Amino acid sequence: MKTFAVRLKPNEDLKQSLKKFALQKNIKAGFILTAIGSLKQARIRFANQGTSTLFSEKFEILSLNGTLAVTGAHLHIAISDQQGKTIGGHLDDGCIIYTTAEIVIGISEEYVFLRTLDQQTGYQELEIMPNLSQPPS
């Protein structure tokens, strides 16, 4: 496994920055190992909802999980407000860094993650393929 450490700075968009990083580093099968930081705005899509909800207040990033590749990202986030109330869901564009985000990304060299339309769900779902450019272990 290969790893990358990333620090995002104030006013960067969390999801857009991660997608850009995946393209810059040509990440074919990445996953979030750990992430903490803060947001000054959050946009999250909750379970079984068609649209995202925008929150315009400061939050702590408690957790960020999911897969990341040049073909797309599927990320979930858990955040807490000033009273410690925690919410979470599907990370959307519009989560803006307040002070920092410290993220460690793991890379599998054995796989390639694709996003293909799943007829059953109607969403672009993860398709895991062997990385044929890597020698067998």
C-alpha positions in Angstrom: 0.0 0.0 0.0 1.1 3.5 -0.8 0.0 6.6 1.2 -0.3 10.3 0.6 -0.8 12.9 3.3 -2.7 16.1 2.3 -3.4 19.3 4.2 -6.2 21.5 2.8 -6.2 25.2 3.7 -8.9 27.7 4.5 -11.6 28.3 1.8 -10.8 25.2 -0.2 -13.7 22.9 -1.2 -13.1 19.5 0.5 -14.6 17.3 -2.2 -13.3 19.2 -5.2 -9.8 19.3 -3.6 -9.8 15.6 -3.1 -11.0 14.9 -6.7 -8.4 17.3 -8.0 -5.7 15.5 -5.9 -6.8 12.1 -7.3 -6.4 13.5 -10.9 -3.0 15.1 -10.1 -1.6 11.9 -8.6 -3.4 9.6 -11.0 -5.0 7.6 -8.2 -6.7 4.5 -9.5 -7.8 2.9 -6.2 -7.7 5.2 -3.2 -9.4 5.2 0.1 -9.5 7.6 3.1 -7.5 6.3 6.1 -8.1 9.3 8.4 -9.3 12.8 8.2 -9.8 15.6 10.7 -10.2 19.4 10.4 -12.9 22.0 10.3 -15.5 23.5 8.0 -17.1 26.9 7.8 -19.9 25.5 5.6 -21.1 22.0 4.9 -23.3 20.5 2.2 -24.4 17.0 3.0 -26.9 14.6 1.3 -28.7 12.5 3.9 -29.9 9.0 3.4 -32.5 8.5 0.7 -32.7 12.2 -0.2 -32.5 13.5 -3.7 -30.9 16.8 -2.8 -28.2 18.0 -0.3 -28.7 20.3 2.7 -26.5 23.3 3.2 -25.3 24.3 6.7 -23.7 27.7 7.1 -21.9 27.4 10.4 -18.6 26.1 11.8 -18.1 22.3 12.2 -15.4 19.9 13.3 -14.7 17.1 10.9 -14.9 13.9 13.0 -14.6 11.4 10.2 -14.3 11.1 6.4 -14.6 7.7 4.8 -14.9 6.3 1.3 -13.2 5.6 -2.0 -11.4 8.0 -4.3 -10.1 7.5 -7.9 -9.6 9.4 -11.1 -12.9 7.8 -12.2 -14.8 9.4 -9.2 -15.3 9.5 -5.5 -17.8 8.2 -3.0 -17.3 9.9 0.3 -19.3 10.1 3.6 -18.6 12.7 6.3 -19.4 13.0 10.0 -19.3 16.5 11.5 -20.1 18.1 14.8 -21.4 21.6 15.6 -20.5 23.9 18.4 -22.7 22.0 20.9 -21.2 18.6 19.8 -24.3 17.5 17.9 -23.1 15.1 15.2 -24.6 14.7 11.8 -23.3 12.9 8.7 -24.1 11.7 5.3 -22.9 11.9 1.7 -20.1 14.5 1.1 -21.2 17.0 -1.5 -19.5 20.0 -3.2 -19.7 23.0 -1.0 -18.0 21.7 2.2 -15.6 24.7 2.7 -12.5 24.4 4.9 -12.5 26.7 7.9 -9.0 26.3 9.3 -7.5 23.1 8.0 -8.2 19.5 6.9 -5.6 16.9 7.5 -6.2 13.8 5.3 -4.3 10.6 4.8 -5.1 8.6 1.7 -4.2 5.0 1.1 -3.7 3.7 -2.4 -4.1 0.0 -3.4 -1.8 -0.9 -6.3 -3.7 -4.2 -6.7 -7.0 -2.7 -7.9 -8.5 -0.1 -10.2 -11.8 1.5 -9.0 -14.3 2.3 -11.7 -17.7 4.0 -11.4 -20.4 2.3 -13.6 -24.1 2.7 -13.7 -25.8 -0.1 -11.7 -29.2 -0.9 -13.3 -30.6 -2.1 -9.9 -29.7 1.1 -7.9 -29.7 3.7 -10.7 -26.4 5.1 -9.4 -22.8 5.1 -10.5 -21.5 2.3 -8.2 -18.1 1.0 -7.4 -16.7 -1.6 -9.8 -13.4 -3.2 -8.6 -11.0 -4.4 -11.2 -7.6 -6.0 -10.9 -4.8 -3.6 -11.8 -3.3 -5.4 -14.8 -0.4 -3.0 -15.0 1.0 -4.3 -11.7 3.0 -7.6 -11.6 1.2 -10.3 -9.6 2.3 -10.8 -6.0 
